[in-house]
């Protein structure tokens, strides 16, 4: 890329000898390299006109300080809107947020990751969602079994007949990518409890004691 500052110096120092058209070609082919800009012609004309009008002792070839366009896509209003959409649906996609609030997907990603501090994590698989009452009932049963074991010892284990009946459903489980949710670093990991309506299922019943075990599939 051509040093534009150097070319501007050449133009300013040789205005008495060159025209604006020659200055334009000097800017394009300066240094033996070709550069492409959409506003080269207007810039060269502006430089030459300004250099003729300004005092040579006060003229400069460097860009003056100026105020830039204010950031509108990452302001507090859009941040609040993005945060609201994520809180309503932790699995919302960035493209959907972009369409909803009317800003680019790149700005949405910047707001989510850098400004709001969200990160997308996968849900931890939990086989069953137990209510507080169900958890309390299991604790009480375990305490009763421990109390009987303390009284009877090993004989108590031989008297227990346990069974299991797993159900295998015919359906495609939710993928890991589909279960990802936006969370803060201090937020707990999400859990998957959602169950799908099965198209079919099979059973496997098992009964047994510490000595004998019987399994039946159907």
NUBA-14769 format. One line per 3 residues: number of its first residue (from 1); their letters; for each residue x, y, z of C-alpha. Coordinates in steps of 0.001 Angstrom, whole numbers, always signed. Last residue first. Layout:
! NUBA-14769
NUM = a = X Y Z | ...
This chain:
! NUBA-14769
218 = xxx = -40160 -58236 +26516 | -36994 -59028 +28498 | -36939 -61091 +31706
215 = xxx = -34052 -61115 +34182 | -33557 -63281 +37301 | -30899 -62864 +39998
212 = xxx = -30186 -65284 +42851 | -27836 -65007 +45868 | -27919 -61320 +46959
209 = xxx = -31570 -61244 +45961 | -33273 -60993 +42606 | -35735 -59538 +40184
206 = xxx = -35131 -57939 +36763 | -37637 -56594 +34257 | -36532 -55361 +30825
203 = xxx = -39015 -53321 +28862 | -39313 -52093 +25267 | -40461 -48831 +23765
200 = xxx = -42110 -47288 +20720 | -42760 -43924 +19092 | -41800 -42212 +22332
197 = xxx = -43115 -38788 +23323 | -40061 -36793 +24295 | -38925 -36025 +27829
194 = xxx = -37387 -32724 +28906 | -35372 -32901 +32093 | -32052 -31561 +30826
191 = xxx = -30060 -29622 +33385 | -28372 -26225 +33087 | -25067 -25535 +34850
188 = xxx = -25298 -23062 +37701 | -24666 -19363 +36961 | -21390 -17755 +38091
185 = xxx = -19838 -17722 +34613 | -23041 -16333 +33113 | -25256 -18623 +31067
182 = xxx = -26501 -18905 +27489 | -27907 -22364 +26776 | -26741 -25409 +24842
179 = xxx = -29232 -28288 +24528 | -29397 -28216 +20735 | -25627 -28570 +20403
176 = xxx = -25600 -31619 +22672 | -28232 -33330 +20560 | -31737 -34086 +21815
173 = xxx = -32471 -37791 +21886 | -33668 -39686 +18815 | -36619 -41889 +19676
170 = xxx = -37455 -45539 +20429 | -37737 -45649 +24204 | -35924 -48133 +26443
167 = xxx = -37740 -48673 +29728 | -35768 -49974 +32688 | -37641 -52202 +35169
164 = xxx = -35596 -53069 +38254 | -36324 -55399 +41131 | -35115 -56016 +44648
161 = xxx = -35797 -58895 +47011 | -34250 -58235 +50424 | -34199 -61101 +52921
158 = xxx = -30553 -62013 +52336 | -29489 -58431 +53176 | -31278 -58567 +56559
155 = xxx = -29392 -61707 +57528 | -26116 -59778 +57161 | -26903 -57551 +60189
152 = xxx = -30344 -57853 +61757 | -30568 -54696 +63945 | -28097 -52381 +62173
149 = xxx = -29462 -53536 +58820 | -32977 -52661 +59948 | -31880 -49103 +60833
146 = xxx = -30050 -48741 +57519 | -33172 -49809 +55636 | -35312 -47294 +57532
143 = xxx = -32819 -44496 +56801 | -32816 -45362 +53100 | -36614 -45269 +52990
140 = xxx = -36682 -41838 +54674 | -34138 -40413 +52224 | -36110 -41734 +49267
137 = xxx = -39310 -40116 +50560 | -37545 -36778 +51009 | -36332 -36858 +47389
134 = xxx = -39838 -37645 +46126 | -41290 -34743 +48125 | -38643 -32336 +46817
131 = xxx = -39593 -33317 +43233 | -37302 -35593 +41277 | -36410 -34858 +37659
128 = xxx = -35062 -38110 +36319 | -32111 -39187 +34176 | -30112 -35953 +34568
125 = xxx = -27932 -34919 +31627 | -25955 -31717 +32133 | -26938 -29000 +29678
122 = xxx = -24274 -27690 +27354 | -22765 -24258 +27845 | -23012 -20996 +25896
119 = xxx = -21214 -18057 +27460 | -22643 -14733 +28571 | -20507 -11802 +29709
116 = xxx = -22997 -9044 +28881 | -20488 -6748 +27145 | -17945 -9142 +25644
113 = xxx = -19844 -12362 +24878 | -23454 -11282 +24315 | -22817 -7736 +23082
110 = xxx = -20043 -8770 +20693 | -22105 -11684 +19305 | -25049 -9337 +18693
107 = xxx = -22725 -6848 +17020 | -21478 -9574 +14654 | -25072 -10649 +13966
104 = xxx = -25841 -7171 +12676 | -28581 -5049 +14218 | -32375 -5020 +13753
101 = xxx = -33709 -5979 +17188 | -35549 -9177 +16207 | -33467 -10077 +13152
98 = xxx = -30195 -9949 +15087 | -31717 -11809 +18023 | -32850 -14581 +15663
95 = xxx = -29376 -14758 +14093 | -27836 -15014 +17559 | -29921 -18046 +18400
92 = xxx = -32188 -18301 +21454 | -31432 -21207 +23771 | -31653 -19211 +27006
89 = xxx = -35159 -18056 +26089 | -36777 -15219 +28063 | -33507 -14368 +29799
86 = xxx = -31727 -14301 +26432 | -34333 -11978 +24911 | -34099 -9603 +27888
83 = xxx = -30291 -9501 +27737 | -30453 -8620 +24035 | -32934 -5801 +24744
80 = xxx = -30868 -4431 +27616 | -27729 -4439 +25475 | -29603 -2735 +22624
77 = xxx = -30623 +145 +24892 | -27230 +321 +26607 | -25457 +1028 +23331
74 = xxx = -23821 -1597 +21141 | -25589 -862 +17830 | -25444 +2932 +18164
71 = xxx = -21762 +3661 +18543 | -21234 +7334 +17873 | -19672 +8311 +14536
68 = xxx = -16200 +9659 +15083 | -15224 +13068 +16402 | -12250 +14618 +14678
65 = xxx = -8531 +14970 +15229 | -6749 +16276 +12155 | -5282 +13936 +9586
62 = xxx = -1614 +14545 +8833 | -273 +16485 +5845 | -84 +19769 +7707
59 = xxx = -345 +23423 +6654 | +301 +26136 +9217 | +3597 +27393 +7777
56 = xxx = +2266 +27010 +4221 | -729 +29268 +5037 | -3824 +27583 +3714
53 = xxx = -5706 +28301 +470 | -3453 +26495 -2002 | -3052 +23519 +323
50 = xxx = -6815 +23265 +851 | -7510 +23128 -2875 | -4800 +20528 -3465
47 = xxx = -5936 +18343 -580 | -9620 +18532 -1563 | -8848 +17639 -5150
44 = xxx = -6753 +14698 -4016 | -9471 +13496 -1665 | -12229 +13794 -4270
41 = xxx = -10231 +11754 -6770 | -9251 +9104 -4224 | -12798 +8541 -2925
38 = xxx = -13443 +4953 -3961 | -9938 +3755 -3153 | -7774 +1257 -5017
35 = xxx = -4014 +1212 -4771 | -1454 +457 -7480 | +2188 +191 -6558
32 = xxx = +5268 +1748 -8237 | +6010 +3984 -5253 | +3308 +6436 -6309
29 = xxx = +1086 +5012 -9023 | -2258 +6027 -7535 | -1142 +9153 -5673
26 = xxx = +967 +10378 -8579 | -1959 +9740 -10877 | -4147 +12003 -8741
23 = xxx = -1426 +14624 -8430 | -1224 +14731 -12230 | -4952 +15441 -12380
20 = xxx = -4662 +18050 -9615 | -1996 +19933 -11571 | +1730 +19942 -10997
17 = xxx = +4488 +22593 -10798 | +3236 +25215 -8354 | +1584 +22551 -6286
14 = xxx = +4904 +20785 -5780 | +5300 +20801 -2014 | +1649 +20080 -1240
11 = xxx = +1473 +17173 -3696 | +4693 +15612 -2482 | +3565 +15928 +1125
8 = xxx = +233 +14337 +251 | +2121 +11501 -1386 | +4142 +10938 +1793
5 = xxx = +976 +10876 +3900 | -642 +8394 +1483 | +2176 +5886 +1894
2 = xx = +1277 +3480 -882 | +0 +0 +0
